[in-house]
Amino acid sequence: MVKRPDGINAFEFAVLCGLRAAQLQRGCTPRVLPSEKVAVTAQHELAERKIVRCADPEDWLRAERELQKVETR
């Protein structure tokens, strides 16, 4: 079982994981070690904060910069 990170409610976690699982199913590259099931891979990505929710394009750009900082460390 994947532990939901603080600051994300259960509904948001489920929705974001479902959306990410659909992306992975279509062929997107996983940002964590892949699991046998795409849904579990999506949960791990969200739990490790490798993906974030962005409703505004400016939020998306800010989040992308933060992810790049984390990946270069």
Biopython code that builds the backbone (N, CA, C, O; Angstrom):
import numpy as np
from Bio.PDB.StructureBuilder import StructureBuilder

atoms = [
    (1, "MET", "N", (0.837, -1.179, 0.000)),
    (1, "MET", "CA", (0.000, 0.000, 0.000)),
    (1, "MET", "C", (0.883, 1.244, 0.000)),
    (1, "MET", "O", (1.862, 1.322, 0.742)),
    (2, "VAL", "N", (0.533, 2.201, -0.828)),
    (2, "VAL", "CA", (1.301, 3.427, -0.964)),
    (2, "VAL", "C", (0.720, 4.461, -0.016)),
    (2, "VAL", "O", (-0.490, 4.687, 0.003)),
    (3, "LYS", "N", (1.593, 5.095, 0.776)),
    (3, "LYS", "CA", (1.141, 6.108, 1.732)),
    (3, "LYS", "C", (0.917, 7.423, 1.003)),
    (3, "LYS", "O", (1.793, 7.917, 0.294)),
    (4, "ARG", "N", (-0.265, 7.975, 1.190)),
    (4, "ARG", "CA", (-0.612, 9.256, 0.586)),
    (4, "ARG", "C", (0.162, 10.369, 1.274)),
    (4, "ARG", "O", (0.188, 10.428, 2.503)),
    (5, "PRO", "N", (0.802, 11.266, 0.498)),
    (5, "PRO", "CA", (1.575, 12.339, 1.117)),
    (5, "PRO", "C", (0.688, 13.349, 1.830)),
    (5, "PRO", "O", (-0.483, 13.511, 1.488)),
    (6, "ASP", "N", (1.250, 14.021, 2.817)),
    (6, "ASP", "CA", (0.532, 15.070, 3.536)),
    (6, "ASP", "C", (0.199, 16.201, 2.572)),
    (6, "ASP", "O", (0.977, 16.499, 1.665)),
    (7, "GLY", "N", (-0.928, 16.815, 2.764)),
    (7, "GLY", "CA", (-1.321, 17.941, 1.938)),
    (7, "GLY", "C", (-2.154, 17.557, 0.721)),
    (7, "GLY", "O", (-2.624, 18.434, -0.004)),
    (8, "ILE", "N", (-2.344, 16.264, 0.487)),
    (8, "ILE", "CA", (-3.175, 15.813, -0.623)),
    (8, "ILE", "C", (-4.281, 14.946, -0.035)),
    (8, "ILE", "O", (-4.009, 13.932, 0.608)),
    (9, "ASN", "N", (-5.538, 15.353, -0.260)),
    (9, "ASN", "CA", (-6.622, 14.555, 0.290)),
    (9, "ASN", "C", (-6.817, 13.282, -0.537)),
    (9, "ASN", "O", (-6.286, 13.171, -1.642)),
    (10, "ALA", "N", (-7.554, 12.353, -0.019)),
    (10, "ALA", "CA", (-7.707, 11.036, -0.641)),
    (10, "ALA", "C", (-8.338, 11.127, -2.035)),
    (10, "ALA", "O", (-7.937, 10.403, -2.946)),
    (11, "PHE", "N", (-9.315, 12.009, -2.198)),
    (11, "PHE", "CA", (-9.971, 12.146, -3.496)),
    (11, "PHE", "C", (-8.987, 12.674, -4.538)),
    (11, "PHE", "O", (-8.895, 12.141, -5.644)),
    (12, "GLU", "N", (-8.265, 13.711, -4.179)),
    (12, "GLU", "CA", (-7.288, 14.299, -5.099)),
    (12, "GLU", "C", (-6.205, 13.280, -5.461)),
    (12, "GLU", "O", (-5.788, 13.198, -6.616)),
    (13, "PHE", "N", (-5.755, 12.512, -4.482)),
    (13, "PHE", "CA", (-4.745, 11.483, -4.716)),
    (13, "PHE", "C", (-5.260, 10.454, -5.724)),
    (13, "PHE", "O", (-4.541, 10.069, -6.647)),
    (14, "ALA", "N", (-6.501, 10.013, -5.544)),
    (14, "ALA", "CA", (-7.078, 9.012, -6.439)),
    (14, "ALA", "C", (-7.236, 9.552, -7.856)),
    (14, "ALA", "O", (-6.927, 8.862, -8.828)),
    (15, "VAL", "N", (-7.714, 10.776, -7.969)),
    (15, "VAL", "CA", (-7.922, 11.370, -9.296)),
    (15, "VAL", "C", (-6.593, 11.576, -10.009)),
    (15, "VAL", "O", (-6.453, 11.216, -11.178)),
    (16, "LEU", "N", (-5.617, 12.151, -9.316)),
    (16, "LEU", "CA", (-4.319, 12.394, -9.940)),
    (16, "LEU", "C", (-3.630, 11.088, -10.334)),
    (16, "LEU", "O", (-3.006, 11.007, -11.392)),
    (17, "CYS", "N", (-3.741, 10.081, -9.495)),
    (17, "CYS", "CA", (-3.145, 8.780, -9.833)),
    (17, "CYS", "C", (-3.824, 8.178, -11.058)),
    (17, "CYS", "O", (-3.160, 7.587, -11.910)),
    (18, "GLY", "N", (-5.125, 8.322, -11.148)),
    (18, "GLY", "CA", (-5.844, 7.804, -12.309)),
    (18, "GLY", "C", (-5.437, 8.506, -13.596)),
    (18, "GLY", "O", (-5.257, 7.871, -14.635)),
    (19, "LEU", "N", (-5.294, 9.828, -13.514)),
    (19, "LEU", "CA", (-4.865, 10.580, -14.693)),
    (19, "LEU", "C", (-3.443, 10.205, -15.100)),
    (19, "LEU", "O", (-3.149, 10.040, -16.284)),
    (20, "ARG", "N", (-2.565, 10.072, -14.105)),
    (20, "ARG", "CA", (-1.180, 9.717, -14.411)),
    (20, "ARG", "C", (-1.088, 8.286, -14.944)),
    (20, "ARG", "O", (-0.302, 8.015, -15.852)),
    (21, "ALA", "N", (-1.880, 7.374, -14.392)),
    (21, "ALA", "CA", (-1.885, 5.992, -14.874)),
    (21, "ALA", "C", (-2.306, 5.946, -16.346)),
    (21, "ALA", "O", (-1.769, 5.155, -17.122)),
    (22, "ALA", "N", (-3.256, 6.785, -16.723)),
    (22, "ALA", "CA", (-3.676, 6.848, -18.124)),
    (22, "ALA", "C", (-2.531, 7.328, -19.007)),
    (22, "ALA", "O", (-2.331, 6.811, -20.106)),
    (23, "GLN", "N", (-1.776, 8.322, -18.526)),
    (23, "GLN", "CA", (-0.616, 8.800, -19.275)),
    (23, "GLN", "C", (0.424, 7.693, -19.429)),
    (23, "GLN", "O", (0.969, 7.494, -20.515)),
    (24, "LEU", "N", (0.694, 6.980, -18.349)),
    (24, "LEU", "CA", (1.675, 5.895, -18.395)),
    (24, "LEU", "C", (1.213, 4.797, -19.349)),
    (24, "LEU", "O", (2.023, 4.218, -20.074)),
    (25, "GLN", "N", (-0.074, 4.516, -19.349)),
    (25, "GLN", "CA", (-0.629, 3.493, -20.228)),
    (25, "GLN", "C", (-0.455, 3.877, -21.695)),
    (25, "GLN", "O", (-0.276, 3.018, -22.558)),
    (26, "ARG", "N", (-0.510, 5.179, -21.963)),
    (26, "ARG", "CA", (-0.336, 5.662, -23.338)),
    (26, "ARG", "C", (1.128, 5.699, -23.760)),
    (26, "ARG", "O", (1.429, 5.929, -24.931)),
    (27, "GLY", "N", (2.052, 5.471, -22.808)),
    (27, "GLY", "CA", (3.458, 5.399, -23.183)),
    (27, "GLY", "C", (4.367, 6.444, -22.583)),
    (27, "GLY", "O", (5.539, 6.503, -22.954)),
    (28, "CYS", "N", (3.888, 7.273, -21.675)),
    (28, "CYS", "CA", (4.754, 8.254, -21.026)),
    (28, "CYS", "C", (5.826, 7.536, -20.204)),
    (28, "CYS", "O", (5.609, 6.427, -19.717)),
    (29, "THR", "N", (6.959, 8.169, -20.061)),
    (29, "THR", "CA", (8.065, 7.591, -19.316)),
    (29, "THR", "C", (7.826, 7.737, -17.821)),
    (29, "THR", "O", (7.574, 8.847, -17.351)),
    (30, "PRO", "N", (7.896, 6.646, -17.057)),
    (30, "PRO", "CA", (7.719, 6.749, -15.609)),
    (30, "PRO", "C", (8.882, 7.495, -14.963)),
    (30, "PRO", "O", (10.022, 7.395, -15.417)),
    (31, "ARG", "N", (8.592, 8.232, -13.918)),
    (31, "ARG", "CA", (9.619, 9.002, -13.207)),
    (31, "ARG", "C", (10.162, 8.265, -11.997)),
    (31, "ARG", "O", (11.037, 8.776, -11.299)),
    (32, "VAL", "N", (9.654, 7.076, -11.743)),
    (32, "VAL", "CA", (10.161, 6.197, -10.680)),
    (32, "VAL", "C", (10.362, 4.815, -11.287)),
    (32, "VAL", "O", (10.004, 4.578, -12.441)),
    (33, "LEU", "N", (10.931, 3.912, -10.510)),
    (33, "LEU", "CA", (11.102, 2.547, -10.979)),
    (33, "LEU", "C", (9.723, 1.952, -11.265)),
    (33, "LEU", "O", (8.875, 1.920, -10.372)),
    (34, "PRO", "N", (9.480, 1.480, -12.492)),
    (34, "PRO", "CA", (8.139, 0.986, -12.819)),
    (34, "PRO", "C", (7.765, -0.280, -12.048)),
    (34, "PRO", "O", (8.607, -1.125, -11.748)),
    (35, "SER", "N", (6.486, -0.376, -11.742)),
    (35, "SER", "CA", (5.912, -1.545, -11.097)),
    (35, "SER", "C", (5.228, -2.370, -12.176)),
    (35, "SER", "O", (5.150, -1.947, -13.330)),
    (36, "GLU", "N", (4.734, -3.543, -11.807)),
    (36, "GLU", "CA", (4.007, -4.365, -12.775)),
    (36, "GLU", "C", (2.721, -3.688, -13.230)),
    (36, "GLU", "O", (2.284, -3.872, -14.366)),
    (37, "LYS", "N", (2.120, -2.908, -12.346)),
    (37, "LYS", "CA", (0.853, -2.248, -12.659)),
    (37, "LYS", "C", (1.075, -0.742, -12.778)),
    (37, "LYS", "O", (1.742, -0.137, -11.939)),
    (38, "VAL", "N", (0.510, -0.144, -13.825)),
    (38, "VAL", "CA", (0.703, 1.288, -14.035)),
    (38, "VAL", "C", (0.062, 2.110, -12.913)),
    (38, "VAL", "O", (0.552, 3.190, -12.582)),
    (39, "ALA", "N", (-1.013, 1.613, -12.336)),
    (39, "ALA", "CA", (-1.671, 2.348, -11.256)),
    (39, "ALA", "C", (-0.749, 2.466, -10.040)),
    (39, "ALA", "O", (-0.711, 3.507, -9.384)),
    (40, "VAL", "N", (-0.018, 1.409, -9.747)),
    (40, "VAL", "CA", (0.910, 1.435, -8.607)),
    (40, "VAL", "C", (2.082, 2.358, -8.915)),
    (40, "VAL", "O", (2.546, 3.086, -8.038)),
    (41, "THR", "N", (2.562, 2.334, -10.152)),
    (41, "THR", "CA", (3.636, 3.237, -10.549)),
    (41, "THR", "C", (3.182, 4.683, -10.395)),
    (41, "THR", "O", (3.935, 5.520, -9.898)),
    (42, "ALA", "N", (1.962, 4.981, -10.815)),
    (42, "ALA", "CA", (1.413, 6.335, -10.681)),
    (42, "ALA", "C", (1.308, 6.740, -9.210)),
    (42, "ALA", "O", (1.594, 7.886, -8.864)),
    (43, "GLN", "N", (0.906, 5.820, -8.354)),
    (43, "GLN", "CA", (0.809, 6.121, -6.925)),
    (43, "GLN", "C", (2.181, 6.427, -6.341)),
    (43, "GLN", "O", (2.321, 7.353, -5.542)),
    (44, "HIS", "N", (3.186, 5.663, -6.731)),
    (44, "HIS", "CA", (4.544, 5.910, -6.230)),
    (44, "HIS", "C", (5.062, 7.264, -6.720)),
    (44, "HIS", "O", (5.712, 7.990, -5.967)),
    (45, "GLU", "N", (4.778, 7.598, -7.964)),
    (45, "GLU", "CA", (5.213, 8.891, -8.493)),
    (45, "GLU", "C", (4.600, 10.032, -7.694)),
    (45, "GLU", "O", (5.291, 10.987, -7.340)),
    (46, "LEU", "N", (3.332, 9.938, -7.416)),
    (46, "LEU", "CA", (2.663, 10.999, -6.664)),
    (46, "LEU", "C", (3.137, 11.026, -5.212)),
    (46, "LEU", "O", (3.337, 12.100, -4.645)),
    (47, "ALA", "N", (3.316, 9.857, -4.611)),
    (47, "ALA", "CA", (3.762, 9.792, -3.218)),
    (47, "ALA", "C", (5.168, 10.369, -3.058)),
    (47, "ALA", "O", (5.477, 10.971, -2.029)),
    (48, "GLU", "N", (6.017, 10.191, -4.063)),
    (48, "GLU", "CA", (7.381, 10.724, -4.015)),
    (48, "GLU", "C", (7.460, 12.135, -4.583)),
    (48, "GLU", "O", (8.543, 12.699, -4.743)),
    (49, "ARG", "N", (6.289, 12.695, -4.884)),
    (49, "ARG", "CA", (6.169, 14.055, -5.408)),
    (49, "ARG", "C", (6.973, 14.264, -6.696)),
    (49, "ARG", "O", (7.562, 15.323, -6.913)),
    (50, "LYS", "N", (6.981, 13.234, -7.538)),
    (50, "LYS", "CA", (7.616, 13.331, -8.853)),
    (50, "LYS", "C", (6.668, 13.962, -9.865)),
    (50, "LYS", "O", (7.089, 14.406, -10.932)),
    (51, "ILE", "N", (5.380, 13.996, -9.519)),
    (51, "ILE", "CA", (4.381, 14.678, -10.338)),
    (51, "ILE", "C", (3.584, 15.589, -9.423)),
    (51, "ILE", "O", (3.443, 15.318, -8.231)),
    (52, "VAL", "N", (3.069, 16.660, -9.981)),
    (52, "VAL", "CA", (2.291, 17.618, -9.201)),
    (52, "VAL", "C", (1.056, 18.039, -9.987)),
    (52, "VAL", "O", (1.012, 17.907, -11.210)),
    (53, "ARG", "N", (0.066, 18.541, -9.283)),
    (53, "ARG", "CA", (-1.155, 19.034, -9.913)),
    (53, "ARG", "C", (-0.974, 20.513, -10.222)),
    (53, "ARG", "O", (-0.568, 21.291, -9.359)),
    (54, "CYS", "N", (-1.276, 20.895, -11.452)),
    (54, "CYS", "CA", (-1.184, 22.294, -11.853)),
    (54, "CYS", "C", (-2.412, 22.662, -12.672)),
    (54, "CYS", "O", (-2.665, 22.068, -13.720)),
    (55, "ALA", "N", (-3.168, 23.633, -12.201)),
    (55, "ALA", "CA", (-4.348, 24.082, -12.922)),
    (55, "ALA", "C", (-4.026, 25.303, -13.780)),
    (55, "ALA", "O", (-4.723, 25.574, -14.758)),
    (56, "ASP", "N", (-2.988, 26.030, -13.423)),
    (56, "ASP", "CA", (-2.619, 27.262, -14.101)),
    (56, "ASP", "C", (-1.297, 27.056, -14.837)),
    (56, "ASP", "O", (-0.384, 26.458, -14.268)),
    (57, "PRO", "N", (-1.154, 27.525, -16.080)),
    (57, "PRO", "CA", (0.104, 27.334, -16.810)),
    (57, "PRO", "C", (1.327, 27.886, -16.066)),
    (57, "PRO", "O", (2.414, 27.314, -16.152)),
    (58, "GLU", "N", (1.153, 28.983, -15.343)),
    (58, "GLU", "CA", (2.284, 29.530, -14.584)),
    (58, "GLU", "C", (2.676, 28.579, -13.456)),
    (58, "GLU", "O", (3.860, 28.425, -13.156)),
    (59, "ASP", "N", (1.680, 27.939, -12.829)),
    (59, "ASP", "CA", (1.975, 26.934, -11.809)),
    (59, "ASP", "C", (2.749, 25.780, -12.422)),
    (59, "ASP", "O", (3.667, 25.242, -11.802)),
    (60, "TRP", "N", (2.380, 25.399, -13.637)),
    (60, "TRP", "CA", (3.053, 24.296, -14.315)),
    (60, "TRP", "C", (4.516, 24.637, -14.548)),
    (60, "TRP", "O", (5.389, 23.802, -14.309)),
    (61, "LEU", "N", (4.798, 25.844, -15.010)),
    (61, "LEU", "CA", (6.187, 26.244, -15.254)),
    (61, "LEU", "C", (6.989, 26.265, -13.955)),
    (61, "LEU", "O", (8.140, 25.830, -13.922)),
    (62, "ARG", "N", (6.379, 26.771, -12.893)),
    (62, "ARG", "CA", (7.046, 26.815, -11.590)),
    (62, "ARG", "C", (7.326, 25.394, -11.086)),
    (62, "ARG", "O", (8.412, 25.116, -10.578)),
    (63, "ALA", "N", (6.361, 24.512, -11.226)),
    (63, "ALA", "CA", (6.533, 23.124, -10.785)),
    (63, "ALA", "C", (7.600, 22.419, -11.615)),
    (63, "ALA", "O", (8.380, 21.631, -11.081)),
    (64, "GLU", "N", (7.640, 22.692, -12.897)),
    (64, "GLU", "CA", (8.642, 22.079, -13.771)),
    (64, "GLU", "C", (10.045, 22.505, -13.364)),
    (64, "GLU", "O", (10.969, 21.691, -13.360)),
    (65, "ARG", "N", (10.207, 23.775, -13.021)),
    (65, "ARG", "CA", (11.523, 24.255, -12.554)),
    (65, "ARG", "C", (11.919, 23.571, -11.245)),
    (65, "ARG", "O", (13.080, 23.207, -11.061)),
    (66, "GLU", "N", (10.963, 23.398, -10.341)),
    (66, "GLU", "CA", (11.242, 22.730, -9.069)),
    (66, "GLU", "C", (11.638, 21.278, -9.295)),
    (66, "GLU", "O", (12.559, 20.781, -8.646)),
    (67, "LEU", "N", (10.956, 20.593, -10.205)),
    (67, "LEU", "CA", (11.301, 19.199, -10.505)),
    (67, "LEU", "C", (12.704, 19.097, -11.086)),
    (67, "LEU", "O", (13.441, 18.165, -10.763)),
    (68, "GLN", "N", (13.078, 20.041, -11.938)),
    (68, "GLN", "CA", (14.412, 20.022, -12.514)),
    (68, "GLN", "C", (15.477, 20.214, -11.439)),
    (68, "GLN", "O", (16.534, 19.586, -11.488)),
    (69, "LYS", "N", (15.194, 21.088, -10.463)),
    (69, "LYS", "CA", (16.137, 21.296, -9.353)),
    (69, "LYS", "C", (16.316, 20.006, -8.559)),
    (69, "LYS", "O", (17.436, 19.639, -8.204)),
    (70, "VAL", "N", (15.211, 19.322, -8.284)),
    (70, "VAL", "CA", (15.258, 18.076, -7.501)),
    (70, "VAL", "C", (16.009, 16.995, -8.256)),
    (70, "VAL", "O", (16.799, 16.261, -7.662)),
    (71, "GLU", "N", (15.773, 16.885, -9.573)),
    (71, "GLU", "CA", (16.409, 15.827, -10.361)),
    (71, "GLU", "C", (17.902, 16.044, -10.533)),
    (71, "GLU", "O", (18.641, 15.078, -10.720)),
    (72, "THR", "N", (18.374, 17.301, -10.473)),
    (72, "THR", "CA", (19.802, 17.566, -10.648)),
    (72, "THR", "C", (20.583, 17.343, -9.364)),
    (72, "THR", "O", (21.813, 17.289, -9.394)),
    (73, "ARG", "N", (19.904, 17.214, -8.255)),
    (73, "ARG", "CA", (20.607, 17.007, -6.967)),
    (73, "ARG", "C", (21.122, 15.615, -6.837)),
    (73, "ARG", "O", (21.732, 15.275, -5.824)),
]
sb = StructureBuilder()
sb.init_structure("model")
sb.init_model(0)
sb.init_chain("A")
sb.init_seg("    ")
for serial, (resi, resn, name, xyz) in enumerate(atoms, 1):
    if name == "N":
        sb.init_residue(resn, " ", resi, " ")
    sb.init_atom(name, np.array(xyz, "f"), 0.0, 1.0, " ", f" {name:<3s}", serial, name[0])
structure = sb.get_structure()
